[in-house]
Each structure stands twice: as C-alpha cells, then as structure tokens.
Amino acid sequence: MTYRIHPNYIRLLELSPFERGPRGGWRFGAKRISDAVVDRLVASRRAEIRNGRVIPASPPTTDGGAMAP
C-alpha cells in the first residue's frame, strides 16, 4: 500500500516533534496535525511515537550484518 504524505509535514517534523494536544490529537506549536497524518507517517516508517511525541524515525544502523564484501 502506498501512503501519500505532504512533504511539509515531514519538514515540520524535522524542525520539532509533534506533541500530544491537551484534548487529543497532535500539535506543532499552534498548528493542529490530524491523527490521519500521524498514522500515515508512522505506517510509512518516517516517524515513531515516543513519550507522547512524534519524532522522525531513526535511520537503520548498518554496523554489520550478513552481507560481507
């Protein structure tokens, strides 16, 4: 399944994490971010939720593995 995410949300996420709003939902400063946008970011593995915040997903580590030259 392909997820279409507006690139501005990814840019906002790179600037600062989205925080859980007091009445639910997500916030970036005063801007409201819908649950659907956050769901798509998490489903596409571009973001993860930690401690009530949405943060950019950390890149996979490449410190070894089965592939050797």
All heavy atoms as TSV, in Angstrom:
chain	resi	resn	atom	element	x	y	z
A	1	MET	N	N	0.845	-1.176	0.000
A	1	MET	CA	C	0.000	0.000	0.000
A	1	MET	C	C	0.889	1.238	0.000
A	1	MET	O	O	1.890	1.311	0.691
A	1	MET	CB	C	-0.884	-0.014	1.248
A	1	MET	CG	C	-1.775	1.185	1.329
A	1	MET	SD	S	-2.824	1.169	2.776
A	1	MET	CE	C	-4.195	0.273	2.140
A	2	THR	N	N	0.531	2.210	-0.804
A	2	THR	CA	C	1.292	3.447	-0.912
A	2	THR	C	C	0.636	4.525	-0.055
A	2	THR	O	O	-0.568	4.719	-0.111
A	2	THR	CB	C	1.339	3.915	-2.371
A	2	THR	OG1	O	1.876	2.860	-3.163
A	2	THR	CG2	C	2.203	5.130	-2.516
A	3	TYR	N	N	1.455	5.217	0.727
A	3	TYR	CA	C	0.958	6.296	1.571
A	3	TYR	C	C	1.451	7.610	1.003
A	3	TYR	O	O	2.628	7.788	0.750
A	3	TYR	CB	C	1.476	6.143	3.003
A	3	TYR	CG	C	0.990	4.900	3.668
A	3	TYR	CD1	C	1.765	3.755	3.698
A	3	TYR	CD2	C	-0.252	4.870	4.277
A	3	TYR	CE1	C	1.307	2.608	4.318
A	3	TYR	CE2	C	-0.718	3.732	4.885
A	3	TYR	CZ	C	0.076	2.605	4.906
A	3	TYR	OH	O	-0.384	1.483	5.518
A	4	ARG	N	N	0.522	8.533	0.781
A	4	ARG	CA	C	0.889	9.852	0.281
A	4	ARG	C	C	0.902	10.812	1.463
A	4	ARG	O	O	-0.104	11.015	2.123
A	4	ARG	CB	C	-0.113	10.316	-0.758
A	4	ARG	CG	C	0.200	11.674	-1.295
A	4	ARG	CD	C	-0.216	11.794	-2.748
A	4	ARG	NE	N	-0.159	13.152	-3.216
A	4	ARG	CZ	C	0.972	13.778	-3.542
A	4	ARG	NH1	N	2.101	13.162	-3.414
A	4	ARG	NH2	N	0.952	15.015	-3.967
A	5	ILE	N	N	2.054	11.405	1.706
A	5	ILE	CA	C	2.224	12.333	2.816
A	5	ILE	C	C	2.746	13.650	2.250
A	5	ILE	O	O	3.712	13.673	1.494
A	5	ILE	CB	C	3.223	11.781	3.852
A	5	ILE	CG1	C	2.719	10.444	4.381
A	5	ILE	CG2	C	3.417	12.765	4.982
A	5	ILE	CD1	C	3.729	9.696	5.168
A	6	HIS	N	N	2.091	14.715	2.608
A	6	HIS	CA	C	2.525	16.027	2.146
A	6	HIS	C	C	3.915	16.304	2.698
A	6	HIS	O	O	4.158	16.147	3.893
A	6	HIS	CB	C	1.538	17.092	2.615
A	6	HIS	CG	C	1.613	18.330	1.811
A	6	HIS	ND1	N	2.556	19.287	2.022
A	6	HIS	CD2	C	0.867	18.762	0.768
A	6	HIS	CE1	C	2.398	20.275	1.163
A	6	HIS	NE2	N	1.366	19.975	0.387
A	7	PRO	N	N	4.863	16.725	1.861
A	7	PRO	CA	C	6.240	16.918	2.329
A	7	PRO	C	C	6.383	17.981	3.409
A	7	PRO	O	O	7.345	17.951	4.165
A	7	PRO	CB	C	7.006	17.303	1.065
A	7	PRO	CG	C	6.009	17.579	0.015
A	7	PRO	CD	C	4.713	16.974	0.429
A	8	ASN	N	N	5.428	18.909	3.513
A	8	ASN	CA	C	5.542	19.940	4.556
A	8	ASN	C	C	5.462	19.337	5.951
A	8	ASN	O	O	6.087	19.840	6.881
A	8	ASN	CB	C	4.460	21.005	4.384
A	8	ASN	CG	C	4.749	21.902	3.193
A	8	ASN	OD1	O	5.864	21.972	2.717
A	8	ASN	ND2	N	3.733	22.565	2.707
A	9	TYR	N	N	4.688	18.265	6.126
A	9	TYR	CA	C	4.609	17.637	7.443
A	9	TYR	C	C	5.938	16.999	7.824
A	9	TYR	O	O	6.346	17.034	8.976
A	9	TYR	CB	C	3.497	16.598	7.482
A	9	TYR	CG	C	2.125	17.206	7.466
A	9	TYR	CD1	C	1.285	17.030	6.373
A	9	TYR	CD2	C	1.668	17.978	8.524
A	9	TYR	CE1	C	0.021	17.600	6.345
A	9	TYR	CE2	C	0.418	18.564	8.508
A	9	TYR	CZ	C	-0.403	18.370	7.414
A	9	TYR	OH	O	-1.635	18.940	7.390
A	10	ILE	N	N	6.633	16.440	6.848
A	10	ILE	CA	C	7.936	15.845	7.126
A	10	ILE	C	C	8.924	16.942	7.496
A	10	ILE	O	O	9.726	16.783	8.420
A	10	ILE	CB	C	8.414	15.026	5.917
A	10	ILE	CG1	C	7.444	13.867	5.690
A	10	ILE	CG2	C	9.825	14.506	6.131
A	10	ILE	CD1	C	7.656	13.120	4.408
A	11	ARG	N	N	8.859	18.076	6.815
A	11	ARG	CA	C	9.751	19.196	7.148
A	11	ARG	C	C	9.464	19.735	8.545
A	11	ARG	O	O	10.387	20.047	9.296
A	11	ARG	CB	C	9.597	20.305	6.119
A	11	ARG	CG	C	10.182	19.951	4.790
A	11	ARG	CD	C	10.167	21.125	3.844
A	11	ARG	NE	N	10.439	20.659	2.508
A	11	ARG	CZ	C	9.664	20.882	1.464
A	11	ARG	NH1	N	8.570	21.603	1.585
A	11	ARG	NH2	N	9.980	20.428	0.288
A	12	LEU	N	N	8.190	19.856	8.894
A	12	LEU	CA	C	7.846	20.307	10.246
A	12	LEU	C	C	8.381	19.340	11.290
A	12	LEU	O	O	8.907	19.755	12.323
A	12	LEU	CB	C	6.324	20.428	10.397
A	12	LEU	CG	C	5.634	21.563	9.657
A	12	LEU	CD1	C	4.126	21.471	9.863
A	12	LEU	CD2	C	6.153	22.905	10.133
A	13	LEU	N	N	8.265	18.056	11.009
A	13	LEU	CA	C	8.725	17.043	11.946
A	13	LEU	C	C	10.233	17.099	12.131
A	13	LEU	O	O	10.742	16.848	13.219
A	13	LEU	CB	C	8.295	15.659	11.455
A	13	LEU	CG	C	8.439	14.502	12.413
A	13	LEU	CD1	C	7.643	14.769	13.686
A	13	LEU	CD2	C	7.957	13.222	11.762
A	14	GLU	N	N	10.959	17.462	11.088
A	14	GLU	CA	C	12.412	17.607	11.197
A	14	GLU	C	C	12.792	18.808	12.063
A	14	GLU	O	O	13.840	18.797	12.704
A	14	GLU	CB	C	13.031	17.740	9.809
A	14	GLU	CG	C	12.967	16.454	9.005
A	14	GLU	CD	C	13.389	16.634	7.559
A	14	GLU	OE1	O	13.613	17.804	7.133
A	14	GLU	OE2	O	13.485	15.624	6.860
A	15	LEU	N	N	11.935	19.831	12.094
A	15	LEU	CA	C	12.221	21.015	12.908
A	15	LEU	C	C	11.969	20.781	14.385
A	15	LEU	O	O	12.746	21.211	15.234
A	15	LEU	CB	C	11.371	22.196	12.438
A	15	LEU	CG	C	11.687	22.747	11.058
A	15	LEU	CD1	C	10.662	23.799	10.673
A	15	LEU	CD2	C	13.086	23.334	11.041
A	16	SER	N	N	10.866	20.116	14.688
A	16	SER	CA	C	10.487	19.896	16.083
A	16	SER	C	C	9.464	18.760	16.141
A	16	SER	O	O	8.664	18.604	15.214
A	16	SER	CB	C	9.875	21.181	16.651
A	16	SER	OG	O	9.493	21.006	17.983
A	17	PRO	N	N	9.464	17.980	17.219
A	17	PRO	CA	C	8.485	16.883	17.300
A	17	PRO	C	C	7.064	17.395	17.460
A	17	PRO	O	O	6.835	18.500	17.954
A	17	PRO	CB	C	8.925	16.100	18.540
A	17	PRO	CG	C	9.778	17.015	19.315
A	17	PRO	CD	C	10.360	18.000	18.358
A	18	PHE	N	N	6.102	16.599	16.995
A	18	PHE	CA	C	4.696	16.899	17.236
A	18	PHE	C	C	4.378	16.427	18.643
A	18	PHE	O	O	4.811	15.358	19.057
A	18	PHE	CB	C	3.792	16.167	16.248
A	18	PHE	CG	C	4.047	16.477	14.800
A	18	PHE	CD1	C	3.600	15.613	13.826
A	18	PHE	CD2	C	4.708	17.618	14.403
A	18	PHE	CE1	C	3.813	15.879	12.480
A	18	PHE	CE2	C	4.933	17.898	13.063
A	18	PHE	CZ	C	4.480	17.022	12.102
A	19	GLU	N	N	3.615	17.213	19.376
A	19	GLU	CA	C	3.263	16.859	20.750
A	19	GLU	C	C	1.785	16.554	20.853
A	19	GLU	O	O	0.968	17.109	20.125
A	19	GLU	CB	C	3.649	17.983	21.702
A	19	GLU	CG	C	5.150	18.224	21.717
A	19	GLU	CD	C	5.559	19.282	22.709
A	19	GLU	OE1	O	4.670	19.881	23.354
A	19	GLU	OE2	O	6.764	19.513	22.829
A	20	ARG	N	N	1.439	15.691	21.790
A	20	ARG	CA	C	0.035	15.326	22.020
A	20	ARG	C	C	-0.683	16.546	22.579
A	20	ARG	O	O	-0.214	17.183	23.507
A	20	ARG	CB	C	-0.018	14.164	23.001
A	20	ARG	CG	C	-1.382	13.694	23.380
A	20	ARG	CD	C	-2.104	13.018	22.275
A	20	ARG	NE	N	-1.633	11.672	22.024
A	20	ARG	CZ	C	-2.189	10.871	21.123
A	20	ARG	NH1	N	-3.207	11.289	20.403
A	20	ARG	NH2	N	-1.725	9.682	20.928
A	21	GLY	N	N	-1.806	16.897	21.980
A	21	GLY	CA	C	-2.587	18.042	22.435
A	21	GLY	C	C	-3.351	17.727	23.708
A	21	GLY	O	O	-3.574	16.558	24.035
A	22	PRO	N	N	-3.752	18.739	24.458
A	22	PRO	CA	C	-4.454	18.502	25.726
A	22	PRO	C	C	-5.821	17.834	25.545
A	22	PRO	O	O	-6.281	17.130	26.421
A	22	PRO	CB	C	-4.605	19.900	26.331
A	22	PRO	CG	C	-4.433	20.845	25.200
A	22	PRO	CD	C	-3.558	20.157	24.195
A	23	ARG	N	N	-6.447	18.029	24.389
A	23	ARG	CA	C	-7.748	17.403	24.122
A	23	ARG	C	C	-7.616	16.306	23.075
A	23	ARG	O	O	-8.556	16.004	22.356
A	23	ARG	CB	C	-8.752	18.451	23.661
A	23	ARG	CG	C	-9.125	19.418	24.772
A	23	ARG	CD	C	-10.147	20.409	24.285
A	23	ARG	NE	N	-9.439	21.437	23.505
A	23	ARG	CZ	C	-9.999	22.206	22.600
A	23	ARG	NH1	N	-11.264	22.085	22.318
A	23	ARG	NH2	N	-9.294	23.108	21.957
A	24	GLY	N	N	-6.450	15.723	22.980
A	24	GLY	CA	C	-6.219	14.694	21.972
A	24	GLY	C	C	-5.667	15.309	20.703
A	24	GLY	O	O	-5.518	16.523	20.585
A	25	GLY	N	N	-5.349	14.485	19.759
A	25	GLY	CA	C	-4.760	14.980	18.517
A	25	GLY	C	C	-3.300	15.345	18.725
A	25	GLY	O	O	-2.715	15.098	19.775
A	26	TRP	N	N	-2.715	15.952	17.707
A	26	TRP	CA	C	-1.303	16.313	17.735
A	26	TRP	C	C	-1.146	17.777	17.394
A	26	TRP	O	O	-1.949	18.342	16.679
A	26	TRP	CB	C	-0.538	15.445	16.734
A	26	TRP	CG	C	-0.628	13.997	17.062
A	26	TRP	CD1	C	-1.524	13.103	16.559
A	26	TRP	CD2	C	0.153	13.284	18.005
A	26	TRP	NE1	N	-1.325	11.881	17.122
A	26	TRP	CE2	C	-0.303	11.950	18.019
A	26	TRP	CE3	C	1.210	13.622	18.849
A	26	TRP	CZ2	C	0.261	10.972	18.816
A	26	TRP	CZ3	C	1.768	12.643	19.648
A	26	TRP	CH2	C	1.304	11.343	19.626
A	27	ARG	N	N	-0.076	18.398	17.912
A	27	ARG	CA	C	0.162	19.815	17.693
A	27	ARG	C	C	1.613	20.035	17.292
A	27	ARG	O	O	2.510	19.365	17.765
A	27	ARG	CB	C	-0.099	20.614	18.966
A	27	ARG	CG	C	-1.360	20.297	19.646
A	27	ARG	CD	C	-2.545	21.134	19.539
A	27	ARG	NE	N	-2.503	22.522	19.275
A	27	ARG	CZ	C	-3.448	23.105	18.554
A	27	ARG	NH1	N	-4.419	22.400	18.041
A	27	ARG	NH2	N	-3.436	24.379	18.355
A	28	PHE	N	N	1.793	21.015	16.426
A	28	PHE	CA	C	3.114	21.554	16.121
A	28	PHE	C	C	2.987	23.035	16.414
A	28	PHE	O	O	2.483	23.805	15.599
A	28	PHE	CB	C	3.488	21.323	14.653
A	28	PHE	CG	C	4.818	21.915	14.296
A	28	PHE	CD1	C	5.995	21.244	14.586
A	28	PHE	CD2	C	4.902	23.154	13.684
A	28	PHE	CE1	C	7.222	21.789	14.274
A	28	PHE	CE2	C	6.127	23.707	13.360
A	28	PHE	CZ	C	7.291	23.023	13.656
A	29	GLY	N	N	3.369	23.431	17.609
A	29	GLY	CA	C	3.123	24.807	18.040
A	29	GLY	C	C	1.627	25.033	18.134
A	29	GLY	O	O	0.925	24.320	18.838
A	30	ALA	N	N	1.107	26.005	17.385
A	30	ALA	CA	C	-0.329	26.275	17.387
A	30	ALA	C	C	-1.056	25.518	16.277
A	30	ALA	O	O	-2.279	25.529	16.221
A	30	ALA	CB	C	-0.577	27.775	17.223
A	31	LYS	N	N	-0.301	24.865	15.400
A	31	LYS	CA	C	-0.911	24.147	14.268
A	31	LYS	C	C	-1.381	22.768	14.697
A	31	LYS	O	O	-0.669	22.024	15.340
A	31	LYS	CB	C	0.106	24.010	13.139
A	31	LYS	CG	C	-0.453	23.301	11.926
A	31	LYS	CD	C	0.506	23.382	10.772
A	31	LYS	CE	C	0.014	22.645	9.565
A	31	LYS	NZ	N	-1.282	23.055	9.089
A	32	ARG	N	N	-2.603	22.445	14.331
A	32	ARG	CA	C	-3.186	21.138	14.635
A	32	ARG	C	C	-2.804	20.159	13.537
A	32	ARG	O	O	-2.939	20.452	12.359
A	32	ARG	CB	C	-4.711	21.261	14.722
A	32	ARG	CG	C	-5.440	19.959	14.772
A	32	ARG	CD	C	-6.014	19.715	16.143
A	32	ARG	NE	N	-7.001	18.643	16.186
A	32	ARG	CZ	C	-6.725	17.357	16.016
A	32	ARG	NH1	N	-5.534	16.967	15.724
A	32	ARG	NH2	N	-7.671	16.452	16.132
A	33	ILE	N	N	-2.307	18.993	13.926
A	33	ILE	CA	C	-1.942	17.929	12.993
A	33	ILE	C	C	-2.930	16.789	13.209
A	33	ILE	O	O	-3.111	16.321	14.337
A	33	ILE	CB	C	-0.507	17.419	13.252
A	33	ILE	CG1	C	0.508	18.574	13.290
A	33	ILE	CG2	C	-0.114	16.373	12.229
A	33	ILE	CD1	C	0.676	19.320	12.009
A	34	SER	N	N	-3.565	16.338	12.155
A	34	SER	CA	C	-4.601	15.312	12.299
A	34	SER	C	C	-3.997	13.951	12.640
A	34	SER	O	O	-2.832	13.668	12.339
A	34	SER	CB	C	-5.430	15.207	11.015
A	34	SER	OG	O	-4.675	14.593	10.002
A	35	ASP	N	N	-4.814	13.122	13.267
A	35	ASP	CA	C	-4.391	11.766	13.594
A	35	ASP	C	C	-4.071	10.974	12.333
A	35	ASP	O	O	-3.176	10.130	12.337
A	35	ASP	CB	C	-5.478	11.039	14.389
A	35	ASP	CG	C	-5.619	11.578	15.805
A	35	ASP	OD1	O	-4.624	12.081	16.360
A	35	ASP	OD2	O	-6.729	11.483	16.356
A	36	ALA	N	N	-4.792	11.242	11.248
A	36	ALA	CA	C	-4.557	10.514	9.998
A	36	ALA	C	C	-3.161	10.791	9.451
A	36	ALA	O	O	-2.500	9.882	8.942
A	36	ALA	CB	C	-5.614	10.902	8.971
A	37	VAL	N	N	-2.694	12.030	9.552
A	37	VAL	CA	C	-1.352	12.371	9.076
A	37	VAL	C	C	-0.309	11.637	9.902
A	37	VAL	O	O	0.635	11.045	9.361
A	37	VAL	CB	C	-1.117	13.899	9.123
A	37	VAL	CG1	C	0.341	14.241	8.900
A	37	VAL	CG2	C	-1.992	14.593	8.111
A	38	VAL	N	N	-0.476	11.638	11.218
A	38	VAL	CA	C	0.467	10.949	12.087
A	38	VAL	C	C	0.430	9.442	11.819
A	38	VAL	O	O	1.475	8.794	11.739
A	38	VAL	CB	C	0.172	11.259	13.572
A	38	VAL	CG1	C	1.019	10.395	14.489
A	38	VAL	CG2	C	0.429	12.729	13.853
A	39	ASP	N	N	-0.751	8.886	11.617
A	39	ASP	CA	C	-0.864	7.460	11.303
A	39	ASP	C	C	-0.113	7.115	10.023
A	39	ASP	O	O	0.573	6.090	9.947
A	39	ASP	CB	C	-2.328	7.054	11.164
A	39	ASP	CG	C	-3.065	7.057	12.484
A	39	ASP	OD1	O	-2.405	7.054	13.550
A	39	ASP	OD2	O	-4.314	7.071	12.451
A	40	ARG	N	N	-0.224	7.967	9.003
A	40	ARG	CA	C	0.484	7.709	7.745
A	40	ARG	C	C	1.987	7.833	7.910
A	40	ARG	O	O	2.751	7.052	7.334
A	40	ARG	CB	C	-0.014	8.659	6.658
A	40	ARG	CG	C	-1.398	8.309	6.158
A	40	ARG	CD	C	-1.746	9.062	4.892
A	40	ARG	NE	N	-1.656	10.508	5.058
A	40	ARG	CZ	C	-2.696	11.319	5.192
A	40	ARG	NH1	N	-3.916	10.841	5.165
A	40	ARG	NH2	N	-2.533	12.606	5.328
A	41	LEU	N	N	2.444	8.812	8.702
A	41	LEU	CA	C	3.883	8.953	8.944
A	41	LEU	C	C	4.443	7.728	9.657
A	41	LEU	O	O	5.516	7.227	9.314
A	41	LEU	CB	C	4.162	10.208	9.784
A	41	LEU	CG	C	4.053	11.545	9.067
A	41	LEU	CD1	C	4.078	12.681	10.081
A	41	LEU	CD2	C	5.176	11.704	8.063
A	42	VAL	N	N	3.716	7.234	10.646
A	42	VAL	CA	C	4.170	6.061	11.393
A	42	VAL	C	C	4.104	4.810	10.514
A	42	VAL	O	O	5.024	3.994	10.506
A	42	VAL	CB	C	3.341	5.889	12.686
A	42	VAL	CG1	C	3.650	4.566	13.361
A	42	VAL	CG2	C	3.620	7.049	13.635
A	43	ALA	N	N	3.034	4.660	9.740
A	43	ALA	CA	C	2.880	3.486	8.877
A	43	ALA	C	C	3.952	3.432	7.791
A	43	ALA	O	O	4.390	2.348	7.401
A	43	ALA	CB	C	1.491	3.467	8.252
A	44	SER	N	N	4.396	4.587	7.326
A	44	SER	CA	C	5.429	4.618	6.295
A	44	SER	C	C	6.833	4.579	6.892
A	44	SER	O	O	7.816	4.690	6.160
A	44	SER	CB	C	5.275	5.860	5.425
A	44	SER	OG	O	5.534	7.022	6.183
A	45	ARG	N	N	6.918	4.466	8.203
A	45	ARG	CA	C	8.187	4.375	8.944
A	45	ARG	C	C	9.043	5.625	8.815
A	45	ARG	O	O	10.253	5.572	8.906
A	45	ARG	CB	C	8.982	3.148	8.514
A	45	ARG	CG	C	8.267	1.875	8.817
A	45	ARG	CD	C	9.109	0.702	8.479
A	45	ARG	NE	N	8.363	-0.523	8.751
A	45	ARG	CZ	C	8.811	-1.717	8.508
A	45	ARG	NH1	N	10.001	-1.873	7.996
A	45	ARG	NH2	N	8.080	-2.772	8.770
A	46	ARG	N	N	8.400	6.761	8.604
A	46	ARG	CA	C	9.123	8.031	8.588
A	46	ARG	C	C	9.119	8.693	9.951
A	46	ARG	O	O	9.843	9.653	10.172
A	46	ARG	CB	C	8.503	8.973	7.563
A	46	ARG	CG	C	8.693	8.482	6.162
A	46	ARG	CD	C	8.139	9.439	5.176
A	46	ARG	NE	N	8.387	8.945	3.832
A	46	ARG	CZ	C	7.791	9.408	2.768
A	46	ARG	NH1	N	6.918	10.378	2.885
A	46	ARG	NH2	N	8.060	8.912	1.593
A	47	ALA	N	N	8.272	8.192	10.845
A	47	ALA	CA	C	8.180	8.754	12.196
A	47	ALA	C	C	7.846	7.643	13.174
A	47	ALA	O	O	7.387	6.568	12.784
A	47	ALA	CB	C	7.111	9.836	12.249
A	48	GLU	N	N	8.093	7.926	14.446
A	48	GLU	CA	C	7.710	7.000	15.501
A	48	GLU	C	C	7.211	7.799	16.695
A	48	GLU	O	O	7.560	8.968	16.857
A	48	GLU	CB	C	8.869	6.090	15.885
A	48	GLU	CG	C	10.176	6.793	16.090
A	48	GLU	CD	C	11.348	5.838	16.184
A	48	GLU	OE1	O	11.505	4.984	15.304
A	48	GLU	OE2	O	12.106	5.981	17.160
A	49	ILE	N	N	6.383	7.163	17.494
A	49	ILE	CA	C	5.808	7.826	18.667
A	49	ILE	C	C	6.571	7.359	19.892
A	49	ILE	O	O	6.667	6.158	20.157
A	49	ILE	CB	C	4.315	7.501	18.807
A	49	ILE	CG1	C	3.561	7.980	17.571
A	49	ILE	CG2	C	3.742	8.137	20.073
A	49	ILE	CD1	C	2.111	7.561	17.528
A	50	ARG	N	N	7.111	8.325	20.642
A	50	ARG	CA	C	7.828	8.027	21.880
A	50	ARG	C	C	7.463	9.080	22.924
A	50	ARG	O	O	7.568	10.273	22.661
A	50	ARG	CB	C	9.344	8.077	21.675
A	50	ARG	CG	C	9.871	6.951	20.858
A	50	ARG	CD	C	11.362	6.890	20.967
A	50	ARG	NE	N	11.872	5.875	20.066
A	50	ARG	CZ	C	13.131	5.758	19.747
A	50	ARG	NH1	N	14.014	6.588	20.243
A	50	ARG	NH2	N	13.513	4.809	18.938
A	51	ASN	N	N	7.045	8.614	24.087
A	51	ASN	CA	C	6.739	9.502	25.220
A	51	ASN	C	C	5.741	10.597	24.850
A	51	ASN	O	O	5.910	11.754	25.221
A	51	ASN	CB	C	8.007	10.132	25.782
A	51	ASN	CG	C	8.985	9.109	26.293
A	51	ASN	OD1	O	8.585	8.060	26.794
A	51	ASN	ND2	N	10.263	9.388	26.157
A	52	GLY	N	N	4.715	10.257	24.095
A	52	GLY	CA	C	3.689	11.230	23.745
A	52	GLY	C	C	4.115	12.251	22.714
A	52	GLY	O	O	3.494	13.292	22.551
A	53	ARG	N	N	5.192	11.957	21.987
A	53	ARG	CA	C	5.686	12.844	20.946
A	53	ARG	C	C	5.917	12.047	19.674
A	53	ARG	O	O	6.316	10.891	19.717
A	53	ARG	CB	C	7.010	13.492	21.353
A	53	ARG	CG	C	6.904	14.317	22.605
A	53	ARG	CD	C	8.257	14.791	23.029
A	53	ARG	NE	N	8.223	16.235	23.015
A	53	ARG	CZ	C	9.283	17.003	23.094
A	53	ARG	NH1	N	10.471	16.475	23.156
A	53	ARG	NH2	N	9.152	18.295	23.094
A	54	VAL	N	N	5.695	12.689	18.551
A	54	VAL	CA	C	6.011	12.078	17.260
A	54	VAL	C	C	7.358	12.642	16.834
A	54	VAL	O	O	7.527	13.857	16.723
A	54	VAL	CB	C	4.936	12.400	16.202
A	54	VAL	CG1	C	5.294	11.786	14.877
A	54	VAL	CG2	C	3.575	11.926	16.666
A	55	ILE	N	N	8.324	11.756	16.624
A	55	ILE	CA	C	9.672	12.162	16.242
A	55	ILE	C	C	10.043	11.496	14.917
A	55	ILE	O	O	9.473	10.462	14.563
A	55	ILE	CB	C	10.694	11.807	17.336
A	55	ILE	CG1	C	10.705	10.297	17.585
A	55	ILE	CG2	C	10.415	12.569	18.618
A	55	ILE	CD1	C	11.823	9.841	18.501
A	56	PRO	N	N	10.995	12.071	14.189
A	56	PRO	CA	C	11.434	11.408	12.955
A	56	PRO	C	C	12.028	10.040	13.290
A	56	PRO	O	O	12.679	9.867	14.320
A	56	PRO	CB	C	12.506	12.342	12.395
A	56	PRO	CG	C	12.333	13.634	13.088
A	56	PRO	CD	C	11.685	13.342	14.400
A	57	ALA	N	N	11.795	9.074	12.431
A	57	ALA	CA	C	12.328	7.739	12.647
A	57	ALA	C	C	13.841	7.771	12.496
A	57	ALA	O	O	14.385	8.459	11.634
A	57	ALA	CB	C	11.721	6.762	11.659
A	58	SER	N	N	14.512	7.036	13.353
A	58	SER	CA	C	15.959	6.966	13.256
A	58	SER	C	C	16.330	6.056	12.089
A	58	SER	O	O	15.680	5.037	11.857
A	58	SER	CB	C	16.561	6.462	14.562
A	58	SER	OG	O	15.967	5.233	14.899
A	59	PRO	N	N	17.372	6.412	11.347
A	59	PRO	CA	C	17.759	5.569	10.217
A	59	PRO	C	C	18.271	4.218	10.710
A	59	PRO	O	O	18.795	4.121	11.823
A	59	PRO	CB	C	18.871	6.371	9.540
A	59	PRO	CG	C	19.377	7.299	10.571
A	59	PRO	CD	C	18.234	7.561	11.512
A	60	PRO	N	N	18.099	3.180	9.918
A	60	PRO	CA	C	18.577	1.869	10.350
A	60	PRO	C	C	20.091	1.856	10.494
A	60	PRO	O	O	20.798	2.518	9.723
A	60	PRO	CB	C	18.113	0.930	9.228
A	60	PRO	CG	C	17.874	1.802	8.062
A	60	PRO	CD	C	17.511	3.156	8.610
A	61	THR	N	N	20.576	1.145	11.467
A	61	THR	CA	C	22.017	1.057	11.674
A	61	THR	C	C	22.609	0.049	10.697
A	61	THR	O	O	21.994	-0.949	10.362
A	61	THR	CB	C	22.351	0.644	13.112
A	61	THR	OG1	O	21.750	-0.627	13.355
A	61	THR	CG2	C	21.820	1.652	14.107
A	62	THR	N	N	23.802	0.329	10.257
A	62	THR	CA	C	24.500	-0.584	9.350
A	62	THR	C	C	25.844	-0.938	9.952
A	62	THR	O	O	26.891	-0.703	9.374
A	62	THR	CB	C	24.678	0.063	7.971
A	62	THR	OG1	O	25.368	1.296	8.146
A	62	THR	CG2	C	23.344	0.325	7.284
A	63	ASP	N	N	25.804	-1.480	11.158
A	63	ASP	CA	C	27.054	-1.801	11.855
A	63	ASP	C	C	27.403	-3.281	11.735
A	63	ASP	O	O	27.925	-3.889	12.646
A	63	ASP	CB	C	26.942	-1.394	13.319
A	63	ASP	CG	C	25.783	-2.065	14.014
A	63	ASP	OD1	O	24.947	-2.675	13.316
A	63	ASP	OD2	O	25.711	-1.982	15.244
A	64	GLY	N	N	27.134	-3.845	10.623
A	64	GLY	CA	C	27.447	-5.259	10.413
A	64	GLY	C	C	26.293	-5.932	9.739
A	64	GLY	O	O	25.431	-5.321	9.132
A	65	GLY	N	N	26.266	-7.213	9.840
A	65	GLY	CA	C	25.177	-7.953	9.232
A	65	GLY	C	C	25.700	-9.112	8.422
A	65	GLY	O	O	26.885	-9.435	8.435
A	66	ALA	N	N	24.826	-9.748	7.704
A	66	ALA	CA	C	25.181	-10.953	6.977
A	66	ALA	C	C	25.930	-10.669	5.673
A	66	ALA	O	O	26.613	-11.535	5.157
A	66	ALA	CB	C	23.925	-11.750	6.662
A	67	MET	N	N	25.800	-9.468	5.145
A	67	MET	CA	C	26.424	-9.179	3.861
A	67	MET	C	C	27.864	-8.725	4.076
A	67	MET	O	O	28.122	-7.743	4.749
A	67	MET	CB	C	25.634	-8.135	3.099
A	67	MET	CG	C	24.236	-8.591	2.782
A	67	MET	SD	S	23.363	-7.491	1.694
A	67	MET	CE	C	24.283	-7.726	0.196
A	68	ALA	N	N	28.784	-9.453	3.508
A	68	ALA	CA	C	30.199	-9.084	3.585
A	68	ALA	C	C	30.756	-9.001	2.170
A	68	ALA	O	O	30.349	-9.765	1.290
A	68	ALA	CB	C	30.967	-10.128	4.388
A	69	PRO	N	N	31.678	-8.086	1.932
A	69	PRO	CA	C	32.232	-7.943	0.570
A	69	PRO	C	C	33.076	-9.120	0.149
A	69	PRO	O	O	33.552	-9.897	0.835
A	69	PRO	CB	C	33.059	-6.673	0.626
A	69	PRO	CG	C	33.248	-6.341	2.043
A	69	PRO	CD	C	32.222	-7.104	2.810
